[in-house]
Each structure stands twice: as structure tokens, then as C-alpha cells.
Amino acid sequence: MNTLTDTELAGFSKLMFGAAGITLAASKKALVSGRLGRRLQLLGCASFTEYLGHLQRNAHERQQAIDLLTTNETYFFREPRHFGFLAEQIIPKVEPGRTFRVWSAACSSGEEPYSVAMVLAERLGQRPWEILASDISTRVLEQARLGVYPIERAEKIPLPHLKSFCLKGTGAQEGRFAIQEALRGRVTFRSINLNAPLPEIGQFDLIFLRNVMIYFNTETKRQVCMRLVQALRPGGHLCIGHSESLNGLDSSLRMVQPAVYRKDDEGVRA
């Protein structure tokens, strides 16, 4: 088995920082080696250095490596206080007739946007709402669009939501469950790199970007935060991970409870 050297780790770190603003610390050496080792075998590369060279020449394989090195840990209704805040504090103030827009900005395999969709479907019903879900990893986006998960992933879904919005698999799909087709149709999935200028996606009432900025350095956080603020409507909210903070990054966001920030009604200040 090939051993990943510090120099090779630095090469992958440079690749990930350039592509996604993610820094791979020395503590990630085992993760990088484990996730990329099989690609070396499949491609017949004799070393991680040879594989790095291959990534410079092959855009498809470079995306494969980015997919594999992107951390995608997630589950339904993760950090449930955010969903309580959405249901109890945000939705009751939604203007009738205006489309309520949510962006799940690092959606991984879809558990987060589908959790949001269940809350919106329950609380807003037929009133207009939509969800954009994005990730840099094309691999997890493919999984998310399918909306099919192992049955054990349903553990955190509240029982009323599970009964209303999920279908238990039978036959060949036994041991799995699917998100109801009507609910899946309310979520649009796109590949978006937060470390680059955003495409034309409009503005949102609520943005989720949770447990992602812990992988960014301060300047990358500042740049990402600036893009998120521009994508928030005045009075809109941003939810980040409970282990994260926006201290010192943008004065137009005000913390309203731990890990929940509100954009000033005046908009972004100069």
C-alpha cells in the first residue's frame, strides 16, 4: 500500500484549497490516504505523486478526488433547534403571497434540504415556497436527487413527517425509504462552489451553511460570508453550525440566537 507523504498531502491540500477553499490539516493524512488509495489502484498509479500529476491533466478525475475529499457527514433534522426556529419564529412572519425561498448551501446527500422541505410543507402547505440545494460534490448531488436512503437514516425524522412525506421500500427496495415524489419536486439541486462568484440564483429568506466554514481559513470565511450576505434578502436569516461563529466577519449580520444570524433590514452596509 502506498504511503502518503507530507509533501503529497500538501499537494492535495493545495488542490482542495484552490477548488473549494478547504484546508487539509496534517491530521487529515489518514483520511486523504484512505479515500484516495482506491483511486490509485483503479488507475494503476504507483504513488500519490503520480496521482496528483494525473489530476492536473484530467478534469473528470480531479472532480472525483474533490468529491471523495469533501466531508459529507449529515443526517435528517441535524441540529434540531434550527428547524424549531424556522417553524416557530420565521414561518409565522412570512408575507402571504410571496414565495419563501431557502438555500441549503452545502446539502451533501440531501438530508438537510428534505428536512427543511418537510417543515415548509407542514407549515406553509400550498403557499408558495421553494428550496435550492447545492454542493460542490457531484457524487452526493446524484444521491440527493434520488431521495432514497437506508431505513436507519429515518431515525431522526419526526414520526408525523415520516408518515406524511416518506415511503417505505418493498421488494427490491426493502430496507430503504424514499422521499415522497411531490416533496422531491419542490427541491432544486445544483452544483455550486462557494469559493467562487455565485451564479445567478436570486435572494433567499433563509440560508443554511452548517459545519462547513470550520474547514475554511479566515479570509475564505470572509469571502464566503460576503457572498452569502449578498444572497440574503434584508431581514433574512443565516444558520451555521453550532461549533462555528461569524465573529468579526460581517457587521450586517446580527446573531439572534446561537448559530442563527439575521441580516439588517437596511441591507448590506458599505
C-alpha positions as CSV (number, residue, x, y, z in Angstrom):
1,M,0.0,0.0,0.0
2,N,1.3,3.5,-0.9
3,T,2.2,5.8,2.0
4,L,1.1,9.4,1.7
5,T,4.0,11.8,2.4
6,D,3.7,15.3,3.9
7,T,4.7,16.7,0.6
8,E,1.9,14.8,-1.2
9,L,-0.6,15.9,1.5
10,A,0.4,19.5,0.8
11,G,-0.3,18.9,-2.9
12,F,-3.8,17.6,-2.2
13,S,-4.3,20.5,0.3
14,K,-3.4,23.0,-2.4
15,L,-5.8,21.3,-4.8
16,M,-8.7,21.4,-2.3
17,F,-7.9,25.0,-1.3
18,G,-7.9,26.2,-4.9
19,A,-11.1,24.3,-5.8
20,A,-13.2,24.7,-2.6
21,G,-11.3,26.9,-0.1
22,I,-10.9,23.8,2.1
23,T,-7.6,23.4,4.1
24,L,-6.4,19.8,4.7
25,A,-4.6,19.8,8.0
26,A,-1.9,17.3,8.9
27,S,-4.5,15.5,11.0
28,K,-6.3,14.6,7.7
29,K,-3.5,12.5,6.3
30,A,-5.2,9.2,7.1
31,L,-8.5,10.4,5.7
32,V,-6.8,11.5,2.4
33,S,-4.9,8.3,2.1
34,G,-8.0,6.2,2.8
35,R,-10.3,8.0,0.5
36,L,-7.9,8.3,-2.5
37,G,-6.0,5.0,-2.1
38,R,-8.5,3.0,-4.1
39,R,-8.4,5.5,-7.0
40,L,-4.6,4.9,-7.2
41,Q,-5.3,1.2,-7.5
42,L,-8.0,1.6,-10.1
43,L,-5.9,3.9,-12.3
44,G,-2.6,2.0,-11.8
45,C,-0.8,4.9,-10.2
46,A,2.4,3.9,-8.5
47,S,2.3,6.7,-5.9
48,F,0.2,9.7,-4.7
49,T,2.6,11.9,-6.6
50,E,1.8,10.2,-9.8
51,Y,-1.9,10.5,-9.0
52,L,-1.5,14.3,-8.3
53,G,0.0,14.7,-11.7
54,H,-2.9,12.8,-13.3
55,L,-5.3,15.2,-11.5
56,Q,-3.6,18.2,-13.2
57,R,-4.3,16.7,-16.6
58,N,-7.7,15.2,-16.1
59,A,-10.6,17.4,-15.0
60,H,-13.0,14.5,-14.6
61,E,-10.7,12.7,-12.2
62,R,-10.0,16.0,-10.4
63,Q,-13.7,16.2,-9.7
64,Q,-13.7,12.6,-8.4
65,A,-10.9,13.5,-6.0
66,I,-12.8,16.6,-4.8
67,D,-15.9,14.5,-4.3
68,L,-14.0,12.0,-2.2
69,L,-12.2,14.5,-0.1
70,T,-15.3,16.6,0.7
71,T,-16.7,15.8,4.1
72,N,-20.3,14.9,3.7
73,E,-21.5,13.8,7.2
74,T,-25.1,14.7,7.6
75,Y,-28.4,13.3,8.8
76,F,-32.1,14.3,8.9
77,F,-33.0,17.1,11.3
78,R,-29.4,17.6,12.3
79,E,-29.2,20.4,15.0
80,P,-33.0,20.4,15.5
81,R,-33.1,23.9,17.2
82,H,-32.7,25.4,13.7
83,F,-35.8,23.6,12.5
84,G,-37.7,24.7,15.6
85,F,-36.6,28.3,14.9
86,L,-37.8,28.0,11.3
87,A,-41.2,26.6,12.3
88,E,-41.8,28.9,15.3
89,Q,-40.0,32.2,14.6
90,I,-39.6,32.6,10.8
91,I,-42.6,31.0,9.1
92,P,-45.3,32.8,11.1
93,K,-43.8,36.1,9.8
94,V,-43.8,35.1,6.1
95,E,-45.6,37.6,3.9
96,P,-48.8,36.0,2.4
97,G,-48.5,35.5,-1.4
98,R,-44.7,36.0,-1.6
99,T,-42.6,32.9,-2.4
100,F,-40.5,31.9,0.6
101,R,-37.0,30.8,-0.6
102,V,-34.5,28.7,1.2
103,W,-30.9,27.8,0.1
104,S,-29.3,24.7,1.6
105,A,-25.8,25.8,0.6
106,A,-23.9,22.6,1.4
107,C,-26.6,20.0,1.1
108,S,-24.5,16.8,0.9
109,S,-26.7,13.8,0.1
110,G,-29.9,15.8,0.6
111,E,-31.0,15.1,4.2
112,E,-30.9,18.8,5.2
113,P,-33.0,20.3,2.3
114,Y,-35.5,17.4,2.6
115,S,-35.8,18.1,6.3
116,V,-36.5,21.8,5.5
117,A,-39.0,20.8,2.9
118,M,-40.9,18.7,5.4
119,V,-41.2,21.7,7.8
120,L,-42.3,24.0,4.9
121,A,-44.8,21.6,3.6
122,E,-46.3,21.1,7.0
123,R,-46.3,24.8,8.0
124,L,-46.9,26.6,4.6
125,G,-48.8,23.9,2.8
126,Q,-49.9,25.2,-0.6
127,R,-48.5,28.7,-0.1
128,P,-45.6,29.4,-2.4
129,W,-42.1,28.2,-1.3
130,E,-39.0,26.7,-2.9
131,I,-35.7,25.3,-1.9
132,L,-32.4,25.4,-3.7
133,A,-29.9,22.8,-2.6
134,S,-26.3,22.9,-3.7
135,D,-23.0,21.2,-3.1
136,I,-19.5,21.1,-4.8
137,S,-19.6,17.3,-4.9
138,T,-21.4,16.0,-7.9
139,R,-21.4,12.5,-6.4
140,V,-23.6,13.5,-3.4
141,L,-25.8,15.6,-5.6
142,E,-26.7,12.5,-7.6
143,Q,-27.6,10.7,-4.4
144,A,-29.6,13.7,-3.2
145,R,-31.7,13.9,-6.3
146,L,-32.8,10.2,-5.9
147,G,-34.0,10.9,-2.4
148,V,-33.6,7.2,-1.4
149,Y,-31.9,6.3,1.9
150,P,-31.2,3.3,4.2
151,I,-34.1,2.8,6.6
152,E,-31.9,3.5,9.6
153,R,-31.4,7.1,8.3
154,A,-35.1,7.7,9.2
155,E,-34.4,7.5,12.9
156,K,-34.2,11.3,13.4
157,I,-37.3,12.2,11.3
158,P,-40.3,13.1,13.5
159,L,-43.0,10.4,13.2
160,P,-45.7,12.7,11.7
161,H,-43.2,13.8,8.9
162,L,-42.1,10.2,8.3
163,K,-45.8,9.2,7.8
164,S,-46.6,12.2,5.6
165,F,-43.5,12.6,3.4
166,C,-41.7,9.2,3.3
167,L,-42.4,5.9,1.6
168,K,-41.1,2.6,3.0
169,G,-39.4,0.4,0.4
170,T,-40.7,-3.0,-0.5
171,G,-39.4,-5.9,-2.6
172,A,-36.0,-4.9,-4.1
173,Q,-36.1,-1.6,-2.1
174,E,-36.7,-3.3,1.3
175,G,-34.6,-1.8,4.0
176,R,-34.8,1.6,2.3
177,F,-37.2,4.5,2.2
178,A,-37.8,7.3,-0.3
179,I,-38.8,10.9,0.0
180,Q,-42.3,11.5,-1.4
181,E,-42.1,12.5,-5.1
182,A,-44.2,15.6,-4.6
183,L,-41.8,16.8,-1.9
184,R,-38.7,16.0,-4.0
185,G,-40.2,18.1,-6.8
186,R,-40.0,21.2,-4.5
187,V,-36.2,21.0,-4.2
188,T,-33.8,22.0,-7.0
189,F,-30.3,20.6,-6.8
190,R,-27.3,22.4,-8.4
191,S,-23.5,22.2,-8.2
192,I,-22.3,25.5,-6.7
193,N,-18.8,26.3,-5.5
194,L,-19.0,28.7,-2.6
195,N,-15.3,29.6,-3.1
196,A,-16.1,31.3,-6.4
197,P,-18.5,34.1,-7.5
198,L,-22.1,32.8,-7.2
199,P,-24.2,32.1,-10.3
200,E,-27.5,34.0,-10.7
201,I,-29.6,32.4,-8.0
202,G,-31.5,35.3,-6.6
203,Q,-32.0,36.1,-3.0
204,F,-33.2,34.0,-0.1
205,D,-35.2,34.3,3.1
206,L,-33.1,31.6,4.8
207,I,-29.7,30.1,4.1
208,F,-28.3,27.0,5.7
209,L,-24.5,26.7,5.7
210,R,-23.7,24.4,8.6
211,N,-20.5,22.8,9.7
212,V,-18.6,23.9,6.5
213,M,-16.8,27.1,7.5
214,I,-14.8,25.2,10.1
215,Y,-12.7,23.9,7.1
216,F,-12.0,27.5,5.8
217,N,-9.3,29.9,6.9
218,T,-10.3,33.4,8.0
219,E,-10.0,35.1,4.6
220,T,-12.0,32.3,2.9
221,K,-14.7,32.6,5.6
222,R,-14.9,36.3,5.0
223,Q,-15.3,35.9,1.2
224,V,-17.9,33.2,1.6
225,C,-19.8,35.2,4.2
226,M,-19.8,38.2,1.9
227,R,-21.4,36.1,-0.9
228,L,-24.0,34.7,1.5
229,V,-25.0,38.1,2.7
230,Q,-25.5,39.3,-0.9
231,A,-27.8,36.3,-1.4
232,L,-29.9,37.1,1.7
233,R,-32.9,39.3,1.5
234,P,-33.0,42.1,4.0
235,G,-34.4,40.6,7.2
236,G,-33.3,37.1,6.1
237,H,-31.6,34.6,8.3
238,L,-28.4,32.5,8.0
239,C,-28.0,29.3,10.0
240,I,-24.4,28.0,10.6
241,G,-23.1,25.0,12.7
242,H,-23.2,25.3,16.5
243,S,-19.5,24.9,16.6
244,E,-19.0,27.9,14.2
245,S,-19.0,31.6,14.6
246,L,-19.1,34.7,12.4
247,N,-17.4,37.0,14.9
248,G,-15.6,39.8,13.0
249,L,-16.6,38.6,9.5
250,D,-19.6,40.9,8.6
251,S,-21.3,43.7,10.5
252,S,-24.6,43.4,8.6
253,L,-25.4,40.0,10.2
254,R,-26.6,40.1,13.8
255,M,-26.8,36.9,16.0
256,V,-30.4,36.3,17.2
257,Q,-29.6,33.0,18.9
258,P,-26.6,30.7,18.9
259,A,-25.7,29.8,15.2
260,V,-28.6,31.9,13.8
261,Y,-27.9,35.3,12.3
262,R,-30.2,37.9,10.8
263,K,-29.4,40.4,8.0
264,D,-30.1,44.0,8.7
265,D,-33.3,45.2,7.1
266,E,-31.3,48.1,5.6
267,G,-29.3,45.5,3.6
268,V,-25.5,45.3,3.3
269,R,-23.7,48.3,4.7
270,A,-20.8,49.8,2.9
